Amino acid sequence: MDAFYASVEQRDDPSLRGRPVVVAWRGKRSVVCAASYEARKFGVRSAMPALRAERLCPQAVFVAPDFSRYKAVSRQVRAIFARHTDLVEPLSLDEAYLDVTANTSALPSATATAEAIRAAIREETQLTASAGVAPNKFVAKIASDFRKPDGLFVVRPRQVEAFLAPLPVGRLPGVGRVMERRLGELGVATVADLRLLQPEALEQRFGRWGRRLHELSFGIDERPVVSERPTLQVSAEDTFEHDLRLGEIEADIRRLAEKAWAGYQRELAQAPERIARTVVLKLKTADFQVLTRSLTPPQPPATLPELADIACALRERVGLPSRTRYRLVGVGLSGFVDAEQLVAQPELFADA
């Protein structure tokens, strides 16, 4: 979807159309959830601090996010996907992979399927979507950005290597600024440059990820579209208005534990056979160091107070000086297992 949250806001409020819209809460700790294309012209981007967005675009209209509306539109879009294939792998509310090798709408090609989906989205939601059509997930993901907004870009199998060759190596998934700099030290600026290096040399320098990078440079990606992924973690986190010490955040931990527990109950309603065993406490220091502490108790947390108590107790394992201040805290549940597996586990330790 194109500038999804901002586009929903502009659709629902005609006074916002054509104006730079930033979806974010105001405040020095807030970050941008989405920016309309009018705001992007000023350099405003998602995940940018809201204060910086305001400096870049003083005339921007700030709108508080309304995730219930965005989720409703996302459900509409996924219903459109479902008319064409059962193999849909959502990445977020506004993005998904679709495998249309055997589409259910009897359309003659993947390109025709993408065009039909985009047309239905426009007609039924009054929003636009962009699509990338390619032989695999990796190439399709890159292609989907090439004609934004409201575009379609097709990369046929014989075109994959030529399509990727001139791209900056930073376009490859997993290549952030640090990796891009390290590759630059080897003389690698583009995907074509990366192909000139031997996969063994890349693996020796970067581990298995180095060999994976070499495969990606040739457009090799064998990952299937997975329509249903088991839940790995349910969590909630928040950034403080002011940096706080560890002893000052118990109320925030308990508040976030309540949110995480509510999310866990929703997961249980859909998949009662999946039980979370591990409690996770996440912290981010004032200087942006991220750390997590976790505990897997003998019995999974069965109530909200149990979850909150364990999360609060995990502060004792942080191990940083008491004067350390924190800007963010999160509470989560992870380590999901099938209930049958959980029942069988004690038998491993039964007396002979």
Beta strands, then each sheet from edge to edge (+ up, - down):
strand 1: 21-23
strand 2: 34-35
strand 3: 61-63
strand 4: 88-92
strand 5: 95-98
strand 6: 131-133
strand 7: 152-154
strand 8: 233-245
strand 9: 274-285
strand 10: 290-295
strand 11: 325-338
sheet 1: 2+ 1- 3-
sheet 2: 4+ 5-
sheet 3: 6+ 7+
sheet 4: 8+ 11- 9+ 10-
end
